[in-house]
Amino acid sequence: MRYELVIFDNDGVLVDSEPIANTILAGYLTELGHPTSYEESLRDYMGAAVHRVHDLVDERGGEKLPADFEDILQARTFAAFQQELVAVDGAEELLGKLVADGVDYCVASSGSHE
């Protein structure tokens, strides 16, 4: 069977960004006065849109997140990705095989194009 196109999800298939992103998120929330462990960040926010962070912080009381929260979080997260993000084992080899076999592929993700 020959495939014309393979569509990949990004996170957990090509790369695993959740551990990095949730480490950054937990640290930043804690820094802002909303103590959050890595495990809590995974439980409460993994795979969720950033508005969920705002919603849960509001529900739990305390100070609202600053207006630039998302910009700072994104900058810190992408800086960490540049240093730490690696391909899932076998992903690069699979993509290389698809190219060699003339099979097109793309990534479908709700994440940022960055």
Biopython code that builds the backbone (N, CA, C, O; Angstrom):
import numpy as np
from Bio.PDB.StructureBuilder import StructureBuilder

atoms = [
    (1, "MET", "N", (0.846, -1.178, 0.000)),
    (1, "MET", "CA", (0.000, 0.000, 0.000)),
    (1, "MET", "C", (0.892, 1.242, 0.000)),
    (1, "MET", "O", (1.828, 1.340, 0.793)),
    (2, "ARG", "N", (0.602, 2.165, -0.874)),
    (2, "ARG", "CA", (1.367, 3.412, -0.949)),
    (2, "ARG", "C", (0.478, 4.548, -0.476)),
    (2, "ARG", "O", (-0.664, 4.699, -0.912)),
    (3, "TYR", "N", (1.027, 5.334, 0.419)),
    (3, "TYR", "CA", (0.301, 6.491, 0.944)),
    (3, "TYR", "C", (0.621, 7.714, 0.095)),
    (3, "TYR", "O", (1.757, 7.900, -0.342)),
    (4, "GLU", "N", (-0.379, 8.535, -0.130)),
    (4, "GLU", "CA", (-0.167, 9.786, -0.848)),
    (4, "GLU", "C", (0.256, 10.897, 0.101)),
    (4, "GLU", "O", (1.040, 11.775, -0.262)),
    (5, "LEU", "N", (-0.268, 10.850, 1.315)),
    (5, "LEU", "CA", (-0.004, 11.895, 2.300)),
    (5, "LEU", "C", (-0.110, 11.302, 3.697)),
    (5, "LEU", "O", (-1.017, 10.522, 3.988)),
    (6, "VAL", "N", (0.822, 11.681, 4.553)),
    (6, "VAL", "CA", (0.764, 11.299, 5.961)),
    (6, "VAL", "C", (0.620, 12.583, 6.767)),
    (6, "VAL", "O", (1.395, 13.524, 6.593)),
    (7, "ILE", "N", (-0.368, 12.617, 7.643)),
    (7, "ILE", "CA", (-0.606, 13.783, 8.494)),
    (7, "ILE", "C", (-0.214, 13.411, 9.919)),
    (7, "ILE", "O", (-0.750, 12.464, 10.494)),
    (8, "PHE", "N", (0.718, 14.161, 10.477)),
    (8, "PHE", "CA", (1.198, 13.919, 11.829)),
    (8, "PHE", "C", (0.630, 14.940, 12.800)),
    (8, "PHE", "O", (0.460, 16.109, 12.456)),
    (9, "ASP", "N", (0.340, 14.497, 14.001)),
    (9, "ASP", "CA", (0.192, 15.420, 15.118)),
    (9, "ASP", "C", (1.622, 15.784, 15.494)),
    (9, "ASP", "O", (2.544, 15.019, 15.209)),
    (10, "ASN", "N", (1.822, 16.909, 16.113)),
    (10, "ASN", "CA", (3.175, 17.325, 16.462)),
    (10, "ASN", "C", (3.595, 16.809, 17.827)),
    (10, "ASN", "O", (4.548, 16.039, 17.939)),
    (11, "ASP", "N", (2.885, 17.231, 18.860)),
    (11, "ASP", "CA", (3.333, 16.941, 20.216)),
    (11, "ASP", "C", (3.049, 15.493, 20.595)),
    (11, "ASP", "O", (1.923, 15.006, 20.491)),
    (12, "GLY", "N", (4.100, 14.828, 21.034)),
    (12, "GLY", "CA", (3.994, 13.434, 21.419)),
    (12, "GLY", "C", (4.225, 12.484, 20.261)),
    (12, "GLY", "O", (4.403, 11.284, 20.470)),
    (13, "VAL", "N", (4.225, 13.002, 19.043)),
    (13, "VAL", "CA", (4.463, 12.178, 17.864)),
    (13, "VAL", "C", (5.815, 12.533, 17.246)),
    (13, "VAL", "O", (6.659, 11.659, 17.051)),
    (14, "LEU", "N", (6.017, 13.803, 16.942)),
    (14, "LEU", "CA", (7.290, 14.254, 16.380)),
    (14, "LEU", "C", (8.226, 14.797, 17.453)),
    (14, "LEU", "O", (9.432, 14.552, 17.410)),
    (15, "VAL", "N", (7.681, 15.523, 18.403)),
    (15, "VAL", "CA", (8.439, 16.059, 19.544)),
    (15, "VAL", "C", (7.585, 15.890, 20.794)),
    (15, "VAL", "O", (6.384, 15.634, 20.706)),
    (16, "ASP", "N", (8.208, 16.034, 21.950)),
    (16, "ASP", "CA", (7.451, 15.978, 23.207)),
    (16, "ASP", "C", (7.705, 17.263, 23.975)),
    (16, "ASP", "O", (8.624, 17.348, 24.789)),
    (17, "SER", "N", (6.873, 18.261, 23.702)),
    (17, "SER", "CA", (7.071, 19.585, 24.294)),
    (17, "SER", "C", (6.410, 19.749, 25.654)),
    (17, "SER", "O", (6.756, 20.669, 26.395)),
    (18, "GLU", "N", (5.468, 18.878, 25.999)),
    (18, "GLU", "CA", (4.704, 19.068, 27.241)),
    (18, "GLU", "C", (5.571, 19.127, 28.498)),
    (18, "GLU", "O", (5.335, 19.997, 29.336)),
    (19, "PRO", "N", (6.561, 18.251, 28.675)),
    (19, "PRO", "CA", (7.379, 18.372, 29.891)),
    (19, "PRO", "C", (8.077, 19.730, 29.999)),
    (19, "PRO", "O", (8.141, 20.318, 31.078)),
    (20, "ILE", "N", (8.593, 20.217, 28.884)),
    (20, "ILE", "CA", (9.280, 21.510, 28.892)),
    (20, "ILE", "C", (8.281, 22.634, 29.163)),
    (20, "ILE", "O", (8.508, 23.474, 30.034)),
    (21, "ALA", "N", (7.189, 22.646, 28.423)),
    (21, "ALA", "CA", (6.198, 23.717, 28.560)),
    (21, "ALA", "C", (5.603, 23.762, 29.961)),
    (21, "ALA", "O", (5.385, 24.845, 30.505)),
    (22, "ASN", "N", (5.340, 22.607, 30.547)),
    (22, "ASN", "CA", (4.737, 22.593, 31.880)),
    (22, "ASN", "C", (5.738, 22.933, 32.978)),
    (22, "ASN", "O", (5.346, 23.449, 34.025)),
    (23, "THR", "N", (7.003, 22.658, 32.764)),
    (23, "THR", "CA", (8.034, 23.106, 33.704)),
    (23, "THR", "C", (8.096, 24.631, 33.718)),
    (23, "THR", "O", (8.152, 25.247, 34.782)),
    (24, "ILE", "N", (8.085, 25.235, 32.531)),
    (24, "ILE", "CA", (8.122, 26.697, 32.418)),
    (24, "ILE", "C", (6.863, 27.303, 33.025)),
    (24, "ILE", "O", (6.946, 28.267, 33.787)),
    (25, "LEU", "N", (5.700, 26.749, 32.697)),
    (25, "LEU", "CA", (4.437, 27.275, 33.209)),
    (25, "LEU", "C", (4.376, 27.200, 34.727)),
    (25, "LEU", "O", (4.000, 28.174, 35.378)),
    (26, "ALA", "N", (4.740, 26.065, 35.295)),
    (26, "ALA", "CA", (4.705, 25.913, 36.755)),
    (26, "ALA", "C", (5.620, 26.931, 37.424)),
    (26, "ALA", "O", (5.243, 27.545, 38.422)),
    (27, "GLY", "N", (6.806, 27.109, 36.885)),
    (27, "GLY", "CA", (7.745, 28.070, 37.458)),
    (27, "GLY", "C", (7.249, 29.499, 37.370)),
    (27, "GLY", "O", (7.385, 30.268, 38.322)),
    (28, "TYR", "N", (6.673, 29.858, 36.229)),
    (28, "TYR", "CA", (6.198, 31.225, 36.040)),
    (28, "TYR", "C", (4.990, 31.513, 36.927)),
    (28, "TYR", "O", (4.911, 32.580, 37.536)),
    (29, "LEU", "N", (4.046, 30.570, 37.007)),
    (29, "LEU", "CA", (2.898, 30.770, 37.897)),
    (29, "LEU", "C", (3.351, 30.920, 39.345)),
    (29, "LEU", "O", (2.842, 31.770, 40.075)),
    (30, "THR", "N", (4.301, 30.099, 39.754)),
    (30, "THR", "CA", (4.825, 30.183, 41.118)),
    (30, "THR", "C", (5.475, 31.543, 41.348)),
    (30, "THR", "O", (5.269, 32.172, 42.387)),
    (31, "GLU", "N", (6.254, 31.988, 40.380)),
    (31, "GLU", "CA", (6.906, 33.304, 40.452)),
    (31, "GLU", "C", (5.880, 34.427, 40.611)),
    (31, "GLU", "O", (6.150, 35.429, 41.275)),
    (32, "LEU", "N", (4.714, 34.261, 40.007)),
    (32, "LEU", "CA", (3.662, 35.284, 40.058)),
    (32, "LEU", "C", (2.774, 35.169, 41.292)),
    (32, "LEU", "O", (1.788, 35.896, 41.418)),
    (33, "GLY", "N", (3.116, 34.260, 42.201)),
    (33, "GLY", "CA", (2.346, 34.133, 43.435)),
    (33, "GLY", "C", (1.237, 33.101, 43.390)),
    (33, "GLY", "O", (0.347, 33.102, 44.241)),
    (34, "HIS", "N", (1.286, 32.223, 42.404)),
    (34, "HIS", "CA", (0.312, 31.132, 42.275)),
    (34, "HIS", "C", (1.090, 29.820, 42.299)),
    (34, "HIS", "O", (1.310, 29.209, 41.253)),
    (35, "PRO", "N", (1.511, 29.380, 43.500)),
    (35, "PRO", "CA", (2.371, 28.191, 43.592)),
    (35, "PRO", "C", (1.779, 26.999, 42.835)),
    (35, "PRO", "O", (0.647, 26.580, 43.077)),
    (36, "THR", "N", (2.576, 26.474, 41.919)),
    (36, "THR", "CA", (2.143, 25.369, 41.066)),
    (36, "THR", "C", (3.318, 24.428, 40.867)),
    (36, "THR", "O", (4.392, 24.851, 40.438)),
    (37, "SER", "N", (3.119, 23.166, 41.174)),
    (37, "SER", "CA", (4.168, 22.174, 40.933)),
    (37, "SER", "C", (4.100, 21.710, 39.478)),
    (37, "SER", "O", (3.113, 21.941, 38.780)),
    (38, "TYR", "N", (5.147, 21.067, 39.050)),
    (38, "TYR", "CA", (5.175, 20.493, 37.707)),
    (38, "TYR", "C", (4.017, 19.509, 37.528)),
    (38, "TYR", "O", (3.340, 19.512, 36.500)),
    (39, "GLU", "N", (3.802, 18.676, 38.535)),
    (39, "GLU", "CA", (2.731, 17.678, 38.461)),
    (39, "GLU", "C", (1.354, 18.346, 38.361)),
    (39, "GLU", "O", (0.492, 17.889, 37.610)),
    (40, "GLU", "N", (1.154, 19.425, 39.117)),
    (40, "GLU", "CA", (-0.117, 20.161, 39.041)),
    (40, "GLU", "C", (-0.300, 20.794, 37.667)),
    (40, "GLU", "O", (-1.403, 20.809, 37.120)),
    (41, "SER", "N", (0.786, 21.311, 37.120)),
    (41, "SER", "CA", (0.711, 21.915, 35.794)),
    (41, "SER", "C", (0.314, 20.873, 34.751)),
    (41, "SER", "O", (-0.528, 21.136, 33.893)),
    (42, "LEU", "N", (0.921, 19.694, 34.826)),
    (42, "LEU", "CA", (0.542, 18.615, 33.906)),
    (42, "LEU", "C", (-0.932, 18.258, 34.066)),
    (42, "LEU", "O", (-1.664, 18.145, 33.083)),
    (43, "ARG", "N", (-1.352, 18.083, 35.301)),
    (43, "ARG", "CA", (-2.731, 17.674, 35.576)),
    (43, "ARG", "C", (-3.741, 18.719, 35.095)),
    (43, "ARG", "O", (-4.754, 18.381, 34.483)),
    (44, "ASP", "N", (-3.456, 19.976, 35.378)),
    (44, "ASP", "CA", (-4.443, 21.031, 35.146)),
    (44, "ASP", "C", (-4.386, 21.668, 33.757)),
    (44, "ASP", "O", (-5.402, 22.153, 33.258)),
    (45, "TYR", "N", (-3.212, 21.671, 33.130)),
    (45, "TYR", "CA", (-3.055, 22.476, 31.919)),
    (45, "TYR", "C", (-2.547, 21.735, 30.687)),
    (45, "TYR", "O", (-2.590, 22.286, 29.587)),
    (46, "MET", "N", (-2.067, 20.505, 30.839)),
    (46, "MET", "CA", (-1.471, 19.811, 29.701)),
    (46, "MET", "C", (-2.449, 19.732, 28.527)),
    (46, "MET", "O", (-3.569, 19.238, 28.656)),
    (47, "GLY", "N", (-1.997, 20.228, 27.395)),
    (47, "GLY", "CA", (-2.800, 20.183, 26.184)),
    (47, "GLY", "C", (-3.897, 21.224, 26.094)),
    (47, "GLY", "O", (-4.624, 21.272, 25.102)),
    (48, "ALA", "N", (-4.028, 22.056, 27.112)),
    (48, "ALA", "CA", (-5.110, 23.047, 27.143)),
    (48, "ALA", "C", (-4.646, 24.381, 26.554)),
    (48, "ALA", "O", (-3.453, 24.681, 26.512)),
    (49, "ALA", "N", (-5.602, 25.154, 26.111)),
    (49, "ALA", "CA", (-5.315, 26.510, 25.645)),
    (49, "ALA", "C", (-4.989, 27.392, 26.848)),
    (49, "ALA", "O", (-5.387, 27.093, 27.974)),
    (50, "VAL", "N", (-4.263, 28.478, 26.598)),
    (50, "VAL", "CA", (-3.800, 29.335, 27.687)),
    (50, "VAL", "C", (-4.960, 29.974, 28.452)),
    (50, "VAL", "O", (-4.795, 30.341, 29.616)),
    (51, "HIS", "N", (-6.123, 30.112, 27.825)),
    (51, "HIS", "CA", (-7.249, 30.699, 28.565)),
    (51, "HIS", "C", (-7.628, 29.820, 29.758)),
    (51, "HIS", "O", (-8.190, 30.319, 30.734)),
    (52, "ARG", "N", (-7.328, 28.523, 29.695)),
    (52, "ARG", "CA", (-7.600, 27.640, 30.840)),
    (52, "ARG", "C", (-6.754, 28.061, 32.043)),
    (52, "ARG", "O", (-7.220, 27.979, 33.179)),
    (53, "VAL", "N", (-5.540, 28.502, 31.813)),
    (53, "VAL", "CA", (-4.686, 28.973, 32.909)),
    (53, "VAL", "C", (-5.357, 30.169, 33.576)),
    (53, "VAL", "O", (-5.483, 30.213, 34.799)),
    (54, "HIS", "N", (-5.784, 31.129, 32.777)),
    (54, "HIS", "CA", (-6.477, 32.306, 33.321)),
    (54, "HIS", "C", (-7.723, 31.885, 34.095)),
    (54, "HIS", "O", (-7.968, 32.376, 35.197)),
    (55, "ASP", "N", (-8.508, 30.979, 33.520)),
    (55, "ASP", "CA", (-9.755, 30.538, 34.158)),
    (55, "ASP", "C", (-9.496, 29.897, 35.515)),
    (55, "ASP", "O", (-10.177, 30.217, 36.489)),
    (56, "LEU", "N", (-8.521, 28.999, 35.591)),
    (56, "LEU", "CA", (-8.248, 28.321, 36.862)),
    (56, "LEU", "C", (-7.656, 29.266, 37.899)),
    (56, "LEU", "O", (-7.987, 29.176, 39.081)),
    (57, "VAL", "N", (-6.787, 30.167, 37.466)),
    (57, "VAL", "CA", (-6.237, 31.147, 38.405)),
    (57, "VAL", "C", (-7.371, 32.008, 38.961)),
    (57, "VAL", "O", (-7.405, 32.286, 40.160)),
    (58, "ASP", "N", (-8.290, 32.426, 38.108)),
    (58, "ASP", "CA", (-9.448, 33.215, 38.562)),
    (58, "ASP", "C", (-10.305, 32.419, 39.541)),
    (58, "ASP", "O", (-10.725, 32.950, 40.569)),
    (59, "GLU", "N", (-10.568, 31.150, 39.232)),
    (59, "GLU", "CA", (-11.385, 30.300, 40.108)),
    (59, "GLU", "C", (-10.745, 30.121, 41.481)),
    (59, "GLU", "O", (-11.439, 30.062, 42.496)),
    (60, "ARG", "N", (-9.434, 30.038, 41.504)),
    (60, "ARG", "CA", (-8.718, 29.761, 42.751)),
    (60, "ARG", "C", (-8.473, 31.017, 43.572)),
    (60, "ARG", "O", (-7.996, 30.935, 44.705)),
    (61, "GLY", "N", (-8.788, 32.155, 43.022)),
    (61, "GLY", "CA", (-8.621, 33.408, 43.757)),
    (61, "GLY", "C", (-7.201, 33.931, 43.682)),
    (61, "GLY", "O", (-6.342, 33.352, 43.017)),
    (62, "GLY", "N", (-6.971, 35.017, 44.364)),
    (62, "GLY", "CA", (-5.656, 35.646, 44.319)),
    (62, "GLY", "C", (-5.592, 36.663, 43.202)),
    (62, "GLY", "O", (-6.596, 36.981, 42.566)),
    (63, "GLU", "N", (-4.399, 37.163, 42.978)),
    (63, "GLU", "CA", (-4.211, 38.192, 41.950)),
    (63, "GLU", "C", (-4.402, 37.624, 40.557)),
    (63, "GLU", "O", (-4.034, 36.484, 40.272)),
    (64, "LYS", "N", (-4.986, 38.446, 39.694)),
    (64, "LYS", "CA", (-5.116, 38.060, 38.288)),
    (64, "LYS", "C", (-3.725, 38.026, 37.661)),
    (64, "LYS", "O", (-2.787, 38.657, 38.149)),
    (65, "LEU", "N", (-3.620, 37.291, 36.591)),
    (65, "LEU", "CA", (-2.353, 37.241, 35.867)),
    (65, "LEU", "C", (-2.138, 38.566, 35.144)),
    (65, "LEU", "O", (-3.105, 39.202, 34.724)),
    (66, "PRO", "N", (-0.888, 38.991, 34.994)),
    (66, "PRO", "CA", (-0.618, 40.271, 34.333)),
    (66, "PRO", "C", (-1.033, 40.239, 32.859)),
    (66, "PRO", "O", (-1.148, 39.174, 32.253)),
    (67, "ALA", "N", (-1.251, 41.414, 32.309)),
    (67, "ALA", "CA", (-1.695, 41.541, 30.917)),
    (67, "ALA", "C", (-0.703, 40.911, 29.937)),
    (67, "ALA", "O", (-1.101, 40.410, 28.885)),
    (68, "ASP", "N", (0.574, 40.937, 30.279)),
    (68, "ASP", "CA", (1.592, 40.383, 29.377)),
    (68, "ASP", "C", (1.933, 38.923, 29.698)),
    (68, "ASP", "O", (2.949, 38.409, 29.230)),
    (69, "PHE", "N", (1.099, 38.262, 30.484)),
    (69, "PHE", "CA", (1.357, 36.878, 30.894)),
    (69, "PHE", "C", (1.631, 35.968, 29.699)),
    (69, "PHE", "O", (2.630, 35.249, 29.679)),
    (70, "GLU", "N", (0.752, 36.000, 28.712)),
    (70, "GLU", "CA", (0.892, 35.098, 27.567)),
    (70, "GLU", "C", (2.152, 35.390, 26.768)),
    (70, "GLU", "O", (2.829, 34.464, 26.320)),
    (71, "ASP", "N", (2.477, 36.668, 26.584)),
    (71, "ASP", "CA", (3.679, 37.027, 25.829)),
    (71, "ASP", "C", (4.936, 36.537, 26.535)),
    (71, "ASP", "O", (5.835, 35.980, 25.904)),
    (72, "ILE", "N", (4.993, 36.747, 27.843)),
    (72, "ILE", "CA", (6.171, 36.322, 28.606)),
    (72, "ILE", "C", (6.251, 34.801, 28.654)),
    (72, "ILE", "O", (7.326, 34.228, 28.480)),
    (73, "LEU", "N", (5.119, 34.149, 28.890)),
    (73, "LEU", "CA", (5.104, 32.687, 28.918)),
    (73, "LEU", "C", (5.572, 32.122, 27.581)),
    (73, "LEU", "O", (6.388, 31.201, 27.545)),
    (74, "GLN", "N", (5.064, 32.665, 26.493)),
    (74, "GLN", "CA", (5.460, 32.180, 25.172)),
    (74, "GLN", "C", (6.951, 32.401, 24.924)),
    (74, "GLN", "O", (7.626, 31.513, 24.405)),
    (75, "ALA", "N", (7.464, 33.559, 25.283)),
    (75, "ALA", "CA", (8.889, 33.840, 25.083)),
    (75, "ALA", "C", (9.751, 32.866, 25.883)),
    (75, "ALA", "O", (10.732, 32.334, 25.364)),
    (76, "ARG", "N", (9.390, 32.635, 27.132)),
    (76, "ARG", "CA", (10.162, 31.708, 27.967)),
    (76, "ARG", "C", (10.067, 30.276, 27.441)),
    (76, "ARG", "O", (11.053, 29.539, 27.419)),
    (77, "THR", "N", (8.874, 29.905, 27.024)),
    (77, "THR", "CA", (8.670, 28.542, 26.529)),
    (77, "THR", "C", (9.457, 28.309, 25.247)),
    (77, "THR", "O", (10.131, 27.288, 25.114)),
    (78, "PHE", "N", (9.381, 29.238, 24.305)),
    (78, "PHE", "CA", (10.106, 29.049, 23.051)),
    (78, "PHE", "C", (11.616, 29.113, 23.250)),
    (78, "PHE", "O", (12.356, 28.435, 22.537)),
    (79, "ALA", "N", (12.082, 29.906, 24.198)),
    (79, "ALA", "CA", (13.515, 29.915, 24.508)),
    (79, "ALA", "C", (13.942, 28.545, 25.036)),
    (79, "ALA", "O", (15.000, 28.035, 24.667)),
    (80, "ALA", "N", (13.124, 27.959, 25.892)),
    (80, "ALA", "CA", (13.428, 26.619, 26.409)),
    (80, "ALA", "C", (13.358, 25.579, 25.294)),
    (80, "ALA", "O", (14.185, 24.668, 25.249)),
    (81, "PHE", "N", (12.385, 25.702, 24.397)),
    (81, "PHE", "CA", (12.291, 24.767, 23.273)),
    (81, "PHE", "C", (13.565, 24.803, 22.436)),
    (81, "PHE", "O", (14.066, 23.759, 22.020)),
    (82, "GLN", "N", (14.088, 25.999, 22.187)),
    (82, "GLN", "CA", (15.299, 26.124, 21.370)),
    (82, "GLN", "C", (16.480, 25.407, 22.011)),
    (82, "GLN", "O", (17.358, 24.901, 21.311)),
    (83, "GLN", "N", (16.502, 25.362, 23.332)),
    (83, "GLN", "CA", (17.602, 24.721, 24.047)),
    (83, "GLN", "C", (17.375, 23.231, 24.291)),
    (83, "GLN", "O", (18.327, 22.449, 24.282)),
    (84, "GLU", "N", (16.117, 22.832, 24.509)),
    (84, "GLU", "CA", (15.858, 21.499, 25.047)),
    (84, "GLU", "C", (15.029, 20.567, 24.173)),
    (84, "GLU", "O", (15.090, 19.352, 24.361)),
    (85, "LEU", "N", (14.267, 21.084, 23.237)),
    (85, "LEU", "CA", (13.325, 20.252, 22.489)),
    (85, "LEU", "C", (14.056, 19.341, 21.510)),
    (85, "LEU", "O", (14.902, 19.794, 20.738)),
    (86, "VAL", "N", (13.728, 18.071, 21.547)),
    (86, "VAL", "CA", (14.329, 17.097, 20.639)),
    (86, "VAL", "C", (13.223, 16.252, 20.008)),
    (86, "VAL", "O", (12.105, 16.175, 20.519)),
    (87, "ALA", "N", (13.561, 15.632, 18.903)),
    (87, "ALA", "CA", (12.604, 14.771, 18.212)),
    (87, "ALA", "C", (12.352, 13.505, 19.022)),
    (87, "ALA", "O", (13.237, 13.016, 19.724)),
    (88, "VAL", "N", (11.141, 12.986, 18.917)),
    (88, "VAL", "CA", (10.795, 11.696, 19.500)),
    (88, "VAL", "C", (11.641, 10.633, 18.798)),
    (88, "VAL", "O", (11.893, 10.732, 17.597)),
    (89, "ASP", "N", (12.071, 9.634, 19.534)),
    (89, "ASP", "CA", (12.882, 8.561, 18.948)),
    (89, "ASP", "C", (12.225, 8.006, 17.690)),
    (89, "ASP", "O", (11.057, 7.617, 17.702)),
    (90, "GLY", "N", (12.986, 7.976, 16.616)),
    (90, "GLY", "CA", (12.515, 7.408, 15.361)),
    (90, "GLY", "C", (11.815, 8.381, 14.431)),
    (90, "GLY", "O", (11.586, 8.061, 13.265)),
    (91, "ALA", "N", (11.472, 9.564, 14.926)),
    (91, "ALA", "CA", (10.719, 10.519, 14.101)),
    (91, "ALA", "C", (11.534, 10.993, 12.897)),
    (91, "ALA", "O", (11.026, 11.027, 11.776)),
    (92, "GLU", "N", (12.781, 11.355, 13.124)),
    (92, "GLU", "CA", (13.600, 11.855, 12.017)),
    (92, "GLU", "C", (13.809, 10.781, 10.954)),
    (92, "GLU", "O", (13.767, 11.062, 9.756)),
    (93, "GLU", "N", (14.033, 9.557, 11.402)),
    (93, "GLU", "CA", (14.228, 8.459, 10.460)),
    (93, "GLU", "C", (12.964, 8.215, 9.632)),
    (93, "GLU", "O", (13.041, 7.991, 8.424)),
    (94, "LEU", "N", (11.814, 8.260, 10.281)),
    (94, "LEU", "CA", (10.551, 8.059, 9.575)),
    (94, "LEU", "C", (10.325, 9.151, 8.538)),
    (94, "LEU", "O", (9.940, 8.861, 7.405)),
    (95, "LEU", "N", (10.562, 10.403, 8.914)),
    (95, "LEU", "CA", (10.384, 11.501, 7.959)),
    (95, "LEU", "C", (11.342, 11.345, 6.777)),
    (95, "LEU", "O", (10.971, 11.592, 5.629)),
    (96, "GLY", "N", (12.569, 10.937, 7.067)),
    (96, "GLY", "CA", (13.540, 10.695, 5.995)),
    (96, "GLY", "C", (13.085, 9.597, 5.048)),
    (96, "GLY", "O", (13.261, 9.704, 3.834)),
    (97, "LYS", "N", (12.504, 8.550, 5.598)),
    (97, "LYS", "CA", (11.996, 7.447, 4.764)),
    (97, "LYS", "C", (10.833, 7.919, 3.901)),
    (97, "LYS", "O", (10.740, 7.551, 2.730)),
    (98, "LEU", "N", (9.952, 8.724, 4.466)),
    (98, "LEU", "CA", (8.840, 9.251, 3.675)),
    (98, "LEU", "C", (9.347, 10.084, 2.503)),
    (98, "LEU", "O", (8.850, 9.959, 1.383)),
    (99, "VAL", "N", (10.335, 10.931, 2.764)),
    (99, "VAL", "CA", (10.920, 11.753, 1.698)),
    (99, "VAL", "C", (11.538, 10.851, 0.631)),
    (99, "VAL", "O", (11.311, 11.046, -0.563)),
    (100, "ALA", "N", (12.318, 9.870, 1.067)),
    (100, "ALA", "CA", (12.975, 8.959, 0.126)),
    (100, "ALA", "C", (11.964, 8.193, -0.723)),
    (100, "ALA", "O", (12.228, 7.884, -1.885)),
    (101, "ASP", "N", (10.813, 7.890, -0.139)),
    (101, "ASP", "CA", (9.770, 7.147, -0.852)),
    (101, "ASP", "C", (8.824, 8.056, -1.637)),
    (101, "ASP", "O", (7.893, 7.575, -2.283)),
    (102, "GLY", "N", (9.064, 9.374, -1.580)),
    (102, "GLY", "CA", (8.232, 10.315, -2.318)),
    (102, "GLY", "C", (6.846, 10.525, -1.734)),
    (102, "GLY", "O", (5.909, 10.881, -2.449)),
    (103, "VAL", "N", (6.718, 10.303, -0.433)),
    (103, "VAL", "CA", (5.429, 10.475, 0.236)),
    (103, "VAL", "C", (5.394, 11.853, 0.894)),
    (103, "VAL", "O", (6.277, 12.193, 1.682)),
    (104, "ASP", "N", (4.390, 12.628, 0.573)),
    (104, "ASP", "CA", (4.228, 13.941, 1.200)),
    (104, "ASP", "C", (3.769, 13.771, 2.637)),
    (104, "ASP", "O", (3.118, 12.785, 2.982)),
    (105, "TYR", "N", (4.115, 14.745, 3.472)),
    (105, "TYR", "CA", (3.630, 14.748, 4.854)),
    (105, "TYR", "C", (3.429, 16.180, 5.310)),
    (105, "TYR", "O", (3.989, 17.121, 4.747)),
    (106, "CYS", "N", (2.619, 16.318, 6.340)),
    (106, "CYS", "CA", (2.385, 17.621, 6.948)),
    (106, "CYS", "C", (2.093, 17.414, 8.428)),
    (106, "CYS", "O", (1.945, 16.286, 8.898)),
    (107, "VAL", "N", (2.015, 18.515, 9.144)),
    (107, "VAL", "CA", (1.736, 18.483, 10.578)),
    (107, "VAL", "C", (0.422, 19.207, 10.818)),
    (107, "VAL", "O", (0.230, 20.336, 10.366)),
    (108, "ALA", "N", (-0.471, 18.551, 11.527)),
    (108, "ALA", "CA", (-1.736, 19.158, 11.942)),
    (108, "ALA", "C", (-1.660, 19.345, 13.446)),
    (108, "ALA", "O", (-1.536, 18.372, 14.190)),
    (109, "SER", "N", (-1.731, 20.579, 13.893)),
    (109, "SER", "CA", (-1.564, 20.853, 15.314)),
    (109, "SER", "C", (-2.339, 22.102, 15.690)),
    (109, "SER", "O", (-2.477, 23.027, 14.890)),
    (110, "SER", "N", (-2.837, 22.118, 16.902)),
    (110, "SER", "CA", (-3.500, 23.325, 17.391)),
    (110, "SER", "C", (-2.487, 24.305, 17.971)),
    (110, "SER", "O", (-2.848, 25.413, 18.366)),
    (111, "GLY", "N", (-1.231, 23.903, 18.022)),
    (111, "GLY", "CA", (-0.179, 24.758, 18.558)),
    (111, "GLY", "C", (0.224, 25.846, 17.571)),
    (111, "GLY", "O", (-0.216, 25.873, 16.422)),
    (112, "SER", "N", (1.069, 26.731, 18.057)),
    (112, "SER", "CA", (1.575, 27.838, 17.260)),
    (112, "SER", "C", (2.466, 27.327, 16.128)),
    (112, "SER", "O", (3.119, 26.292, 16.264)),
    (113, "HIS", "N", (2.487, 28.051, 15.022)),
    (113, "HIS", "CA", (3.372, 27.698, 13.912)),
    (113, "HIS", "C", (4.830, 27.939, 14.262)),
    (113, "HIS", "O", (5.722, 27.421, 13.590)),
    (114, "GLU", "N", (5.081, 28.712, 15.299)),
    (114, "GLU", "CA", (6.452, 28.975, 15.708)),
    (114, "GLU", "C", (7.027, 27.708, 16.264)),
    (114, "GLU", "O", (8.186, 27.685, 16.678)),
]
sb = StructureBuilder()
sb.init_structure("model")
sb.init_model(0)
sb.init_chain("A")
sb.init_seg("    ")
for serial, (resi, resn, name, xyz) in enumerate(atoms, 1):
    if name == "N":
        sb.init_residue(resn, " ", resi, " ")
    sb.init_atom(name, np.array(xyz, "f"), 0.0, 1.0, " ", f" {name:<3s}", serial, name[0])
structure = sb.get_structure()
